[in-house]
Amino acid sequence: MKKVTGLGGVFFKCDDPKAMNEWYTKNLGLPTSEYGVTFEWREVDDPSKKGATAWCTFPKDTSYFNPSIKPFMINYRVED
């Protein structure tokens, strides 16, 4: 199994993704779009290497998380 190197993305279901994105923009300053937010960053050991972590809302009836029935999904970055 490869070593986890960070978070690739955080995704969650909600009743109204557009309203949820607007709340996060207004109250937390996240520059959301219909696709959520992409946080860009650089590797600590090699700042010339860039990476990204995604944050995104989904409608509660999405099948994107299948076969899971959980209302959230976390993706990890791994060495490979």
N, CA, C and O atoms as a Maestro MAE file, in Angstrom:
{
 s_m_m2io_version
 :::
 2.0.0
}

f_m_ct {
 s_m_title
 :::
 protein
 m_atom[320] {
  # First column is atom index #
  i_m_mmod_type
  r_m_x_coord
  r_m_y_coord
  r_m_z_coord
  i_m_residue_number
  s_m_chain_name
  s_m_pdb_residue_name
  s_m_pdb_atom_name
  i_m_atomic_number
  :::
  1 25 0.846 -1.190 0.000 1 A "MET " " N  " 7
  2 3 0.000 0.000 0.000 1 A "MET " " CA " 6
  3 2 0.883 1.242 0.000 1 A "MET " " C  " 6
  4 15 1.877 1.313 0.723 1 A "MET " " O  " 8
  5 25 0.516 2.193 -0.800 2 A "LYS " " N  " 7
  6 3 1.292 3.416 -0.921 2 A "LYS " " CA " 6
  7 2 1.017 4.357 0.242 2 A "LYS " " C  " 6
  8 15 -0.048 4.314 0.857 2 A "LYS " " O  " 8
  9 25 1.978 5.192 0.527 3 A "LYS " " N  " 7
  10 3 1.891 6.156 1.616 3 A "LYS " " CA " 6
  11 2 0.969 7.327 1.239 3 A "LYS " " C  " 6
  12 15 1.062 7.867 0.137 3 A "LYS " " O  " 8
  13 25 0.091 7.706 2.153 4 A "VAL " " N  " 7
  14 3 -0.771 8.872 1.944 4 A "VAL " " CA " 6
  15 2 0.091 10.120 2.074 4 A "VAL " " C  " 6
  16 15 0.843 10.268 3.037 4 A "VAL " " O  " 8
  17 25 -0.024 11.017 1.097 5 A "THR " " N  " 7
  18 3 0.779 12.239 1.105 5 A "THR " " CA " 6
  19 2 -0.049 13.493 1.357 5 A "THR " " C  " 6
  20 15 0.515 14.573 1.528 5 A "THR " " O  " 8
  21 25 -1.376 13.373 1.385 6 A "GLY " " N  " 7
  22 3 -2.218 14.535 1.631 6 A "GLY " " CA " 6
  23 2 -3.652 14.280 1.221 6 A "GLY " " C  " 6
  24 15 -4.028 13.163 0.865 6 A "GLY " " O  " 8
  25 25 -4.437 15.326 1.277 7 A "LEU " " N  " 7
  26 3 -5.845 15.240 0.877 7 A "LEU " " CA " 6
  27 2 -6.003 15.635 -0.586 7 A "LEU " " C  " 6
  28 15 -5.511 16.676 -1.021 7 A "LEU " " O  " 8
  29 25 -6.691 14.794 -1.325 8 A "GLY " " N  " 7
  30 3 -6.989 15.109 -2.719 8 A "GLY " " CA " 6
  31 2 -8.293 15.867 -2.849 8 A "GLY " " C  " 6
  32 15 -8.446 16.706 -3.737 8 A "GLY " " O  " 8
  33 25 -9.239 15.570 -1.959 9 A "GLY " " N  " 7
  34 3 -10.508 16.266 -2.034 9 A "GLY " " CA " 6
  35 2 -11.460 15.900 -0.923 9 A "GLY " " C  " 6
  36 15 -11.382 14.821 -0.336 9 A "GLY " " O  " 8
  37 25 -12.361 16.823 -0.648 10 A "VAL " " N  " 7
  38 3 -13.434 16.629 0.328 10 A "VAL " " CA " 6
  39 2 -14.731 16.949 -0.406 10 A "VAL " " C  " 6
  40 15 -14.891 18.033 -0.966 10 A "VAL " " O  " 8
  41 25 -15.653 15.993 -0.394 11 A "PHE " " N  " 7
  42 3 -16.896 16.112 -1.149 11 A "PHE " " CA " 6
  43 2 -18.054 15.733 -0.232 11 A "PHE " " C  " 6
  44 15 -17.953 14.771 0.529 11 A "PHE " " O  " 8
  45 25 -19.152 16.481 -0.299 12 A "PHE " " N  " 7
  46 3 -20.291 16.125 0.544 12 A "PHE " " CA " 6
  47 2 -21.611 16.456 -0.119 12 A "PHE " " C  " 6
  48 15 -21.717 17.362 -0.946 12 A "PHE " " O  " 8
  49 25 -22.623 15.680 0.276 13 A "LYS " " N  " 7
  50 3 -23.974 15.853 -0.243 13 A "LYS " " CA " 6
  51 2 -24.722 16.871 0.609 13 A "LYS " " C  " 6
  52 15 -24.491 16.982 1.813 13 A "LYS " " O  " 8
  53 25 -25.620 17.610 -0.032 14 A "CYS " " N  " 7
  54 3 -26.461 18.557 0.703 14 A "CYS " " CA " 6
  55 2 -27.755 18.783 -0.082 14 A "CYS " " C  " 6
  56 15 -27.857 18.433 -1.257 14 A "CYS " " O  " 8
  57 25 -28.732 19.374 0.594 15 A "ASP " " N  " 7
  58 3 -30.035 19.606 -0.027 15 A "ASP " " CA " 6
  59 2 -29.958 20.578 -1.201 15 A "ASP " " C  " 6
  60 15 -30.625 20.383 -2.217 15 A "ASP " " O  " 8
  61 25 -29.148 21.620 -1.061 16 A "ASP " " N  " 7
  62 3 -29.087 22.673 -2.075 16 A "ASP " " CA " 6
  63 2 -27.630 23.095 -2.267 16 A "ASP " " C  " 6
  64 15 -27.172 24.023 -1.600 16 A "ASP " " O  " 8
  65 25 -26.894 22.436 -3.161 17 A "PRO " " N  " 7
  66 3 -25.479 22.757 -3.348 17 A "PRO " " CA " 6
  67 2 -25.217 24.231 -3.673 17 A "PRO " " C  " 6
  68 15 -24.242 24.803 -3.185 17 A "PRO " " O  " 8
  69 25 -26.064 24.844 -4.480 18 A "LYS " " N  " 7
  70 3 -25.856 26.251 -4.829 18 A "LYS " " CA " 6
  71 2 -25.943 27.137 -3.589 18 A "LYS " " C  " 6
  72 15 -25.087 27.997 -3.379 18 A "LYS " " O  " 8
  73 25 -26.967 26.934 -2.771 19 A "ALA " " N  " 7
  74 3 -27.123 27.719 -1.545 19 A "ALA " " CA " 6
  75 2 -25.976 27.445 -0.573 19 A "ALA " " C  " 6
  76 15 -25.491 28.360 0.092 19 A "ALA " " O  " 8
  77 25 -25.541 26.187 -0.491 20 A "MET " " N  " 7
  78 3 -24.430 25.841 0.397 20 A "MET " " CA " 6
  79 2 -23.151 26.541 -0.062 20 A "MET " " C  " 6
  80 15 -22.412 27.088 0.756 20 A "MET " " O  " 8
  81 25 -22.892 26.524 -1.371 21 A "ASN " " N  " 7
  82 3 -21.714 27.218 -1.897 21 A "ASN " " CA " 6
  83 2 -21.776 28.708 -1.592 21 A "ASN " " C  " 6
  84 15 -20.778 29.311 -1.199 21 A "ASN " " O  " 8
  85 25 -22.950 29.297 -1.776 22 A "GLU " " N  " 7
  86 3 -23.119 30.727 -1.485 22 A "GLU " " CA " 6
  87 2 -22.853 31.019 -0.017 22 A "GLU " " C  " 6
  88 15 -22.248 32.041 0.305 22 A "GLU " " O  " 8
  89 25 -23.295 30.136 0.886 23 A "TRP " " N  " 7
  90 3 -23.053 30.329 2.316 23 A "TRP " " CA " 6
  91 2 -21.554 30.302 2.608 23 A "TRP " " C  " 6
  92 15 -21.045 31.156 3.334 23 A "TRP " " O  " 8
  93 25 -20.852 29.327 2.046 24 A "TYR " " N  " 7
  94 3 -19.408 29.231 2.271 24 A "TYR " " CA " 6
  95 2 -18.670 30.430 1.681 24 A "TYR " " C  " 6
  96 15 -17.670 30.873 2.247 24 A "TYR " " O  " 8
  97 25 -19.138 30.956 0.567 25 A "THR " " N  " 7
  98 3 -18.526 32.148 -0.019 25 A "THR " " CA " 6
  99 2 -18.757 33.356 0.880 25 A "THR " " C  " 6
  100 15 -17.822 34.093 1.192 25 A "THR " " O  " 8
  101 25 -20.002 33.555 1.293 26 A "LYS " " N  " 7
  102 3 -20.352 34.722 2.109 26 A "LYS " " CA " 6
  103 2 -19.715 34.676 3.491 26 A "LYS " " C  " 6
  104 15 -19.172 35.680 3.953 26 A "LYS " " O  " 8
  105 25 -19.773 33.531 4.154 27 A "ASN " " N  " 7
  106 3 -19.354 33.449 5.553 27 A "ASN " " CA " 6
  107 2 -17.905 33.039 5.774 27 A "ASN " " C  " 6
  108 15 -17.314 33.387 6.796 27 A "ASN " " O  " 8
  109 25 -17.329 32.306 4.834 28 A "LEU " " N  " 7
  110 3 -15.951 31.847 5.010 28 A "LEU " " CA " 6
  111 2 -15.011 32.344 3.919 28 A "LEU " " C  " 6
  112 15 -13.809 32.086 3.967 28 A "LEU " " O  " 8
  113 25 -15.552 33.050 2.943 29 A "GLY " " N  " 7
  114 3 -14.713 33.623 1.901 29 A "GLY " " CA " 6
  115 2 -14.194 32.648 0.859 29 A "GLY " " C  " 6
  116 15 -13.254 32.968 0.131 29 A "GLY " " O  " 8
  117 25 -14.794 31.451 0.773 30 A "LEU " " N  " 7
  118 3 -14.344 30.496 -0.239 30 A "LEU " " CA " 6
  119 2 -14.829 30.949 -1.613 30 A "LEU " " C  " 6
  120 15 -16.013 31.243 -1.778 30 A "LEU " " O  " 8
  121 25 -13.952 31.009 -2.588 31 A "PRO " " N  " 7
  122 3 -14.345 31.435 -3.933 31 A "PRO " " CA " 6
  123 2 -14.993 30.284 -4.707 31 A "PRO " " C  " 6
  124 15 -14.406 29.762 -5.656 31 A "PRO " " O  " 8
  125 25 -16.190 29.894 -4.304 32 A "THR " " N  " 7
  126 3 -16.848 28.722 -4.880 32 A "THR " " CA " 6
  127 2 -17.388 28.999 -6.280 32 A "THR " " C  " 6
  128 15 -17.677 30.135 -6.654 32 A "THR " " O  " 8
  129 25 -17.510 27.920 -7.027 33 A "SER " " N  " 7
  130 3 -18.178 27.933 -8.327 33 A "SER " " CA " 6
  131 2 -19.111 26.728 -8.326 33 A "SER " " C  " 6
  132 15 -19.258 26.064 -7.300 33 A "SER " " O  " 8
  133 25 -19.740 26.439 -9.456 34 A "GLU " " N  " 7
  134 3 -20.605 25.261 -9.506 34 A "GLU " " CA " 6
  135 2 -19.804 23.979 -9.302 34 A "GLU " " C  " 6
  136 15 -20.381 22.930 -9.016 34 A "GLU " " O  " 8
  137 25 -18.489 24.051 -9.445 35 A "TYR " " N  " 7
  138 3 -17.622 22.886 -9.259 35 A "TYR " " CA " 6
  139 2 -16.925 22.893 -7.903 35 A "TYR " " C  " 6
  140 15 -16.051 22.062 -7.658 35 A "TYR " " O  " 8
  141 25 -17.294 23.807 -7.027 36 A "GLY " " N  " 7
  142 3 -16.681 23.879 -5.709 36 A "GLY " " CA " 6
  143 2 -15.484 24.806 -5.698 36 A "GLY " " C  " 6
  144 15 -15.514 25.888 -6.283 36 A "GLY " " O  " 8
  145 25 -14.423 24.367 -5.021 37 A "VAL " " N  " 7
  146 3 -13.205 25.165 -4.884 37 A "VAL " " CA " 6
  147 2 -12.008 24.245 -5.088 37 A "VAL " " C  " 6
  148 15 -12.030 23.083 -4.682 37 A "VAL " " O  " 8
  149 25 -10.979 24.768 -5.713 38 A "THR " " N  " 7
  150 3 -9.714 24.050 -5.800 38 A "THR " " CA " 6
  151 2 -8.681 24.848 -5.024 38 A "THR " " C  " 6
  152 15 -8.405 26.004 -5.344 38 A "THR " " O  " 8
  153 25 -8.114 24.226 -4.004 39 A "PHE " " N  " 7
  154 3 -7.061 24.851 -3.216 39 A "PHE " " CA " 6
  155 2 -5.720 24.421 -3.805 39 A "PHE " " C  " 6
  156 15 -5.371 23.241 -3.770 39 A "PHE " " O  " 8
  157 25 -4.977 25.371 -4.340 40 A "GLU " " N  " 7
  158 3 -3.665 25.057 -4.897 40 A "GLU " " CA " 6
  159 2 -2.608 25.281 -3.830 40 A "GLU " " C  " 6
  160 15 -2.718 26.191 -3.009 40 A "GLU " " O  " 8
  161 25 -1.600 24.454 -3.851 41 A "TRP " " N  " 7
  162 3 -0.525 24.538 -2.865 41 A "TRP " " CA " 6
  163 2 0.760 24.009 -3.481 41 A "TRP " " C  " 6
  164 15 0.758 23.485 -4.594 41 A "TRP " " O  " 8
  165 25 1.859 24.152 -2.746 42 A "ARG " " N  " 7
  166 3 3.171 23.673 -3.197 42 A "ARG " " CA " 6
  167 2 3.705 22.654 -2.207 42 A "ARG " " C  " 6
  168 15 3.412 22.710 -1.013 42 A "ARG " " O  " 8
  169 25 4.487 21.726 -2.721 43 A "GLU " " N  " 7
  170 3 5.117 20.711 -1.878 43 A "GLU " " CA " 6
  171 2 6.108 21.388 -0.927 43 A "GLU " " C  " 6
  172 15 6.866 22.262 -1.347 43 A "GLU " " O  " 8
  173 25 6.107 20.999 0.329 44 A "VAL " " N  " 7
  174 3 7.016 21.577 1.319 44 A "VAL " " CA " 6
  175 2 8.467 21.281 0.953 44 A "VAL " " C  " 6
  176 15 9.319 22.168 1.013 44 A "VAL " " O  " 8
  177 25 8.745 20.041 0.575 45 A "ASP " " N  " 7
  178 3 10.121 19.630 0.281 45 A "ASP " " CA " 6
  179 2 10.618 20.100 -1.081 45 A "ASP " " C  " 6
  180 15 11.825 20.131 -1.320 45 A "ASP " " O  " 8
  181 25 9.711 20.463 -1.968 46 A "ASP " " N  " 7
  182 3 10.089 20.922 -3.304 46 A "ASP " " CA " 6
  183 2 9.047 21.921 -3.800 46 A "ASP " " C  " 6
  184 15 8.101 21.541 -4.491 46 A "ASP " " O  " 8
  185 25 9.219 23.212 -3.445 47 A "PRO " " N  " 7
  186 3 8.228 24.230 -3.806 47 A "PRO " " CA " 6
  187 2 7.974 24.388 -5.305 47 A "PRO " " C  " 6
  188 15 7.013 25.052 -5.694 47 A "PRO " " O  " 8
  189 25 8.811 23.796 -6.148 48 A "SER " " N  " 7
  190 3 8.545 23.875 -7.585 48 A "SER " " CA " 6
  191 2 7.406 22.935 -7.987 48 A "SER " " C  " 6
  192 15 6.843 23.075 -9.073 48 A "SER " " O  " 8
  193 25 7.066 21.981 -7.120 49 A "LYS " " N  " 7
  194 3 5.974 21.043 -7.387 49 A "LYS " " CA " 6
  195 2 4.669 21.580 -6.805 49 A "LYS " " C  " 6
  196 15 4.584 21.909 -5.622 49 A "LYS " " O  " 8
  197 25 3.654 21.660 -7.668 50 A "LYS " " N  " 7
  198 3 2.343 22.143 -7.242 50 A "LYS " " CA " 6
  199 2 1.383 20.980 -7.059 50 A "LYS " " C  " 6
  200 15 1.533 19.924 -7.674 50 A "LYS " " O  " 8
  201 25 0.402 21.194 -6.207 51 A "GLY " " N  " 7
  202 3 -0.654 20.220 -6.000 51 A "GLY " " CA " 6
  203 2 -1.968 20.944 -5.807 51 A "GLY " " C  " 6
  204 15 -2.012 22.173 -5.760 51 A "GLY " " O  " 8
  205 25 -3.038 20.177 -5.696 52 A "ALA " " N  " 7
  206 3 -4.356 20.776 -5.505 52 A "ALA " " CA " 6
  207 2 -5.225 19.862 -4.656 52 A "ALA " " C  " 6
  208 15 -5.114 18.637 -4.711 52 A "ALA " " O  " 8
  209 25 -6.087 20.486 -3.872 53 A "THR " " N  " 7
  210 3 -7.089 19.779 -3.085 53 A "THR " " CA " 6
  211 2 -8.449 20.354 -3.471 53 A "THR " " C  " 6
  212 15 -8.640 21.570 -3.475 53 A "THR " " O  " 8
  213 25 -9.383 19.478 -3.791 54 A "ALA " " N  " 7
  214 3 -10.722 19.898 -4.209 54 A "ALA " " CA " 6
  215 2 -11.689 19.882 -3.029 54 A "ALA " " C  " 6
  216 15 -11.551 19.075 -2.110 54 A "ALA " " O  " 8
  217 25 -12.659 20.772 -3.066 55 A "TRP " " N  " 7
  218 3 -13.757 20.835 -2.089 55 A "TRP " " CA " 6
  219 2 -15.013 21.062 -2.915 55 A "TRP " " C  " 6
  220 15 -15.083 22.014 -3.692 55 A "TRP " " O  " 8
  221 25 -16.007 20.193 -2.753 56 A "CYS " " N  " 7
  222 3 -17.172 20.304 -3.628 56 A "CYS " " CA " 6
  223 2 -18.437 19.772 -2.966 56 A "CYS " " C  " 6
  224 15 -18.414 18.758 -2.267 56 A "CYS " " O  " 8
  225 25 -19.535 20.475 -3.200 57 A "THR " " N  " 7
  226 3 -20.850 20.029 -2.753 57 A "THR " " CA " 6
  227 2 -21.529 19.262 -3.883 57 A "THR " " C  " 6
  228 15 -21.280 19.511 -5.063 57 A "THR " " O  " 8
  229 25 -22.388 18.326 -3.499 58 A "PHE " " N  " 7
  230 3 -23.154 17.528 -4.459 58 A "PHE " " CA " 6
  231 2 -24.611 17.494 -4.014 58 A "PHE " " C  " 6
  232 15 -24.890 17.626 -2.822 58 A "PHE " " O  " 8
  233 25 -25.546 17.320 -4.947 59 A "PRO " " N  " 7
  234 3 -26.943 17.144 -4.546 59 A "PRO " " CA " 6
  235 2 -27.094 15.868 -3.721 59 A "PRO " " C  " 6
  236 15 -26.368 14.897 -3.933 59 A "PRO " " O  " 8
  237 25 -28.031 15.871 -2.787 60 A "LYS " " N  " 7
  238 3 -28.177 14.717 -1.892 60 A "LYS " " CA " 6
  239 2 -28.561 13.441 -2.622 60 A "LYS " " C  " 6
  240 15 -28.356 12.349 -2.092 60 A "LYS " " O  " 8
  241 25 -29.118 13.551 -3.833 61 A "ASP " " N  " 7
  242 3 -29.516 12.354 -4.574 61 A "ASP " " CA " 6
  243 2 -28.478 11.916 -5.617 61 A "ASP " " C  " 6
  244 15 -28.784 11.099 -6.485 61 A "ASP " " O  " 8
  245 25 -27.263 12.450 -5.538 62 A "THR " " N  " 7
  246 3 -26.228 12.076 -6.503 62 A "THR " " CA " 6
  247 2 -25.871 10.592 -6.403 62 A "THR " " C  " 6
  248 15 -25.935 9.995 -5.328 62 A "THR " " O  " 8
  249 25 -25.502 10.020 -7.522 63 A "SER " " N  " 7
  250 3 -25.015 8.638 -7.524 63 A "SER " " CA " 6
  251 2 -23.487 8.611 -7.618 63 A "SER " " C  " 6
  252 15 -22.884 7.541 -7.702 63 A "SER " " O  " 8
  253 25 -22.871 9.784 -7.603 64 A "TYR " " N  " 7
  254 3 -21.421 9.894 -7.775 64 A "TYR " " CA " 6
  255 2 -20.641 9.134 -6.704 64 A "TYR " " C  " 6
  256 15 -19.548 8.638 -6.976 64 A "TYR " " O  " 8
  257 25 -21.186 9.036 -5.493 65 A "PHE " " N  " 7
  258 3 -20.476 8.381 -4.391 65 A "PHE " " CA " 6
  259 2 -20.707 6.868 -4.366 65 A "PHE " " C  " 6
  260 15 -20.094 6.165 -3.563 65 A "PHE " " O  " 8
  261 25 -21.576 6.368 -5.230 66 A "ASN " " N  " 7
  262 3 -21.908 4.937 -5.215 66 A "ASN " " CA " 6
  263 2 -20.666 4.072 -5.372 66 A "ASN " " C  " 6
  264 15 -19.747 4.442 -6.102 66 A "ASN " " O  " 8
  265 25 -20.624 2.936 -4.705 67 A "PRO " " N  " 7
  266 3 -21.702 2.254 -4.004 67 A "PRO " " CA " 6
  267 2 -21.888 2.723 -2.551 67 A "PRO " " C  " 6
  268 15 -22.758 2.203 -1.852 67 A "PRO " " O  " 8
  269 25 -21.105 3.677 -2.094 68 A "SER " " N  " 7
  270 3 -21.256 4.155 -0.718 68 A "SER " " CA " 6
  271 2 -22.604 4.852 -0.539 68 A "SER " " C  " 6
  272 15 -23.111 5.493 -1.460 68 A "SER " " O  " 8
  273 25 -23.170 4.721 0.648 69 A "ILE " " N  " 7
  274 3 -24.406 5.433 0.984 69 A "ILE " " CA " 6
  275 2 -24.120 6.606 1.922 69 A "ILE " " C  " 6
  276 15 -25.043 7.280 2.379 69 A "ILE " " O  " 8
  277 25 -22.853 6.843 2.202 70 A "LYS " " N  " 7
  278 3 -22.459 7.932 3.101 70 A "LYS " " CA " 6
  279 2 -22.661 9.286 2.422 70 A "LYS " " C  " 6
  280 15 -22.606 9.378 1.195 70 A "LYS " " O  " 8
  281 25 -22.897 10.348 3.220 71 A "PRO " " N  " 7
  282 3 -23.126 11.669 2.645 71 A "PRO " " CA " 6
  283 2 -21.839 12.451 2.365 71 A "PRO " " C  " 6
  284 15 -21.895 13.633 2.025 71 A "PRO " " O  " 8
  285 25 -20.693 11.803 2.506 72 A "PHE " " N  " 7
  286 3 -19.430 12.498 2.265 72 A "PHE " " CA " 6
  287 2 -18.427 11.533 1.648 72 A "PHE " " C  " 6
  288 15 -18.586 10.314 1.724 72 A "PHE " " O  " 8
  289 25 -17.394 12.099 1.037 73 A "MET " " N  " 7
  290 3 -16.321 11.298 0.461 73 A "MET " " CA " 6
  291 2 -15.030 12.094 0.616 73 A "MET " " C  " 6
  292 15 -14.992 13.291 0.333 73 A "MET " " O  " 8
  293 25 -13.990 11.430 1.062 74 A "ILE " " N  " 7
  294 3 -12.672 12.048 1.180 74 A "ILE " " CA " 6
  295 2 -11.714 11.264 0.301 74 A "ILE " " C  " 6
  296 15 -11.602 10.045 0.426 74 A "ILE " " O  " 8
  297 25 -11.029 11.962 -0.581 75 A "ASN " " N  " 7
  298 3 -10.016 11.335 -1.425 75 A "ASN " " CA " 6
  299 2 -8.643 11.701 -0.879 75 A "ASN " " C  " 6
  300 15 -8.411 12.833 -0.454 75 A "ASN " " O  " 8
  301 25 -7.747 10.740 -0.896 76 A "TYR " " N  " 7
  302 3 -6.389 10.965 -0.420 76 A "TYR " " CA " 6
  303 2 -5.415 10.997 -1.585 76 A "TYR " " C  " 6
  304 15 -5.611 10.310 -2.587 76 A "TYR " " O  " 8
  305 25 -4.380 11.785 -1.451 77 A "ARG " " N  " 7
  306 3 -3.259 11.755 -2.388 77 A "ARG " " CA " 6
  307 2 -2.319 10.662 -1.895 77 A "ARG " " C  " 6
  308 15 -2.070 10.551 -0.694 77 A "ARG " " O  " 8
  309 25 -1.803 9.867 -2.801 78 A "VAL " " N  " 7
  310 3 -0.890 8.789 -2.420 78 A "VAL " " CA " 6
  311 2 0.337 8.796 -3.323 78 A "VAL " " C  " 6
  312 15 0.305 9.321 -4.435 78 A "VAL " " O  " 8
  313 25 1.415 8.204 -2.825 79 A "GLU " " N  " 7
  314 3 2.617 8.031 -3.643 79 A "GLU " " CA " 6
  315 2 2.343 6.943 -4.663 79 A "GLU " " C  " 6
  316 15 1.747 5.916 -4.337 79 A "GLU " " O  " 8
  317 25 2.774 7.161 -5.889 80 A "ASP " " N  " 7
  318 3 2.712 6.091 -6.887 80 A "ASP " " CA " 6
  319 2 3.485 6.389 -8.125 80 A "ASP " " C  " 6
  320 15 3.517 5.573 -9.045 80 A "ASP " " O  " 8
  :::
 }
 m_bond[319] {
  # First column is bond index #
  i_m_from
  i_m_to
  i_m_order
  :::
  1 1 2 1
  2 2 3 1
  3 3 4 2
  4 3 5 1
  5 5 6 1
  6 6 7 1
  7 7 8 2
  8 7 9 1
  9 9 10 1
  10 10 11 1
  11 11 12 2
  12 11 13 1
  13 13 14 1
  14 14 15 1
  15 15 16 2
  16 15 17 1
  17 17 18 1
  18 18 19 1
  19 19 20 2
  20 19 21 1
  21 21 22 1
  22 22 23 1
  23 23 24 2
  24 23 25 1
  25 25 26 1
  26 26 27 1
  27 27 28 2
  28 27 29 1
  29 29 30 1
  30 30 31 1
  31 31 32 2
  32 31 33 1
  33 33 34 1
  34 34 35 1
  35 35 36 2
  36 35 37 1
  37 37 38 1
  38 38 39 1
  39 39 40 2
  40 39 41 1
  41 41 42 1
  42 42 43 1
  43 43 44 2
  44 43 45 1
  45 45 46 1
  46 46 47 1
  47 47 48 2
  48 47 49 1
  49 49 50 1
  50 50 51 1
  51 51 52 2
  52 51 53 1
  53 53 54 1
  54 54 55 1
  55 55 56 2
  56 55 57 1
  57 57 58 1
  58 58 59 1
  59 59 60 2
  60 59 61 1
  61 61 62 1
  62 62 63 1
  63 63 64 2
  64 63 65 1
  65 65 66 1
  66 66 67 1
  67 67 68 2
  68 67 69 1
  69 69 70 1
  70 70 71 1
  71 71 72 2
  72 71 73 1
  73 73 74 1
  74 74 75 1
  75 75 76 2
  76 75 77 1
  77 77 78 1
  78 78 79 1
  79 79 80 2
  80 79 81 1
  81 81 82 1
  82 82 83 1
  83 83 84 2
  84 83 85 1
  85 85 86 1
  86 86 87 1
  87 87 88 2
  88 87 89 1
  89 89 90 1
  90 90 91 1
  91 91 92 2
  92 91 93 1
  93 93 94 1
  94 94 95 1
  95 95 96 2
  96 95 97 1
  97 97 98 1
  98 98 99 1
  99 99 100 2
  100 99 101 1
  101 101 102 1
  102 102 103 1
  103 103 104 2
  104 103 105 1
  105 105 106 1
  106 106 107 1
  107 107 108 2
  108 107 109 1
  109 109 110 1
  110 110 111 1
  111 111 112 2
  112 111 113 1
  113 113 114 1
  114 114 115 1
  115 115 116 2
  116 115 117 1
  117 117 118 1
  118 118 119 1
  119 119 120 2
  120 119 121 1
  121 121 122 1
  122 122 123 1
  123 123 124 2
  124 123 125 1
  125 125 126 1
  126 126 127 1
  127 127 128 2
  128 127 129 1
  129 129 130 1
  130 130 131 1
  131 131 132 2
  132 131 133 1
  133 133 134 1
  134 134 135 1
  135 135 136 2
  136 135 137 1
  137 137 138 1
  138 138 139 1
  139 139 140 2
  140 139 141 1
  141 141 142 1
  142 142 143 1
  143 143 144 2
  144 143 145 1
  145 145 146 1
  146 146 147 1
  147 147 148 2
  148 147 149 1
  149 149 150 1
  150 150 151 1
  151 151 152 2
  152 151 153 1
  153 153 154 1
  154 154 155 1
  155 155 156 2
  156 155 157 1
  157 157 158 1
  158 158 159 1
  159 159 160 2
  160 159 161 1
  161 161 162 1
  162 162 163 1
  163 163 164 2
  164 163 165 1
  165 165 166 1
  166 166 167 1
  167 167 168 2
  168 167 169 1
  169 169 170 1
  170 170 171 1
  171 171 172 2
  172 171 173 1
  173 173 174 1
  174 174 175 1
  175 175 176 2
  176 175 177 1
  177 177 178 1
  178 178 179 1
  179 179 180 2
  180 179 181 1
  181 181 182 1
  182 182 183 1
  183 183 184 2
  184 183 185 1
  185 185 186 1
  186 186 187 1
  187 187 188 2
  188 187 189 1
  189 189 190 1
  190 190 191 1
  191 191 192 2
  192 191 193 1
  193 193 194 1
  194 194 195 1
  195 195 196 2
  196 195 197 1
  197 197 198 1
  198 198 199 1
  199 199 200 2
  200 199 201 1
  201 201 202 1
  202 202 203 1
  203 203 204 2
  204 203 205 1
  205 205 206 1
  206 206 207 1
  207 207 208 2
  208 207 209 1
  209 209 210 1
  210 210 211 1
  211 211 212 2
  212 211 213 1
  213 213 214 1
  214 214 215 1
  215 215 216 2
  216 215 217 1
  217 217 218 1
  218 218 219 1
  219 219 220 2
  220 219 221 1
  221 221 222 1
  222 222 223 1
  223 223 224 2
  224 223 225 1
  225 225 226 1
  226 226 227 1
  227 227 228 2
  228 227 229 1
  229 229 230 1
  230 230 231 1
  231 231 232 2
  232 231 233 1
  233 233 234 1
  234 234 235 1
  235 235 236 2
  236 235 237 1
  237 237 238 1
  238 238 239 1
  239 239 240 2
  240 239 241 1
  241 241 242 1
  242 242 243 1
  243 243 244 2
  244 243 245 1
  245 245 246 1
  246 246 247 1
  247 247 248 2
  248 247 249 1
  249 249 250 1
  250 250 251 1
  251 251 252 2
  252 251 253 1
  253 253 254 1
  254 254 255 1
  255 255 256 2
  256 255 257 1
  257 257 258 1
  258 258 259 1
  259 259 260 2
  260 259 261 1
  261 261 262 1
  262 262 263 1
  263 263 264 2
  264 263 265 1
  265 265 266 1
  266 266 267 1
  267 267 268 2
  268 267 269 1
  269 269 270 1
  270 270 271 1
  271 271 272 2
  272 271 273 1
  273 273 274 1
  274 274 275 1
  275 275 276 2
  276 275 277 1
  277 277 278 1
  278 278 279 1
  279 279 280 2
  280 279 281 1
  281 281 282 1
  282 282 283 1
  283 283 284 2
  284 283 285 1
  285 285 286 1
  286 286 287 1
  287 287 288 2
  288 287 289 1
  289 289 290 1
  290 290 291 1
  291 291 292 2
  292 291 293 1
  293 293 294 1
  294 294 295 1
  295 295 296 2
  296 295 297 1
  297 297 298 1
  298 298 299 1
  299 299 300 2
  300 299 301 1
  301 301 302 1
  302 302 303 1
  303 303 304 2
  304 303 305 1
  305 305 306 1
  306 306 307 1
  307 307 308 2
  308 307 309 1
  309 309 310 1
  310 310 311 1
  311 311 312 2
  312 311 313 1
  313 313 314 1
  314 314 315 1
  315 315 316 2
  316 315 317 1
  317 317 318 1
  318 318 319 1
  319 319 320 2
  :::
 }
}
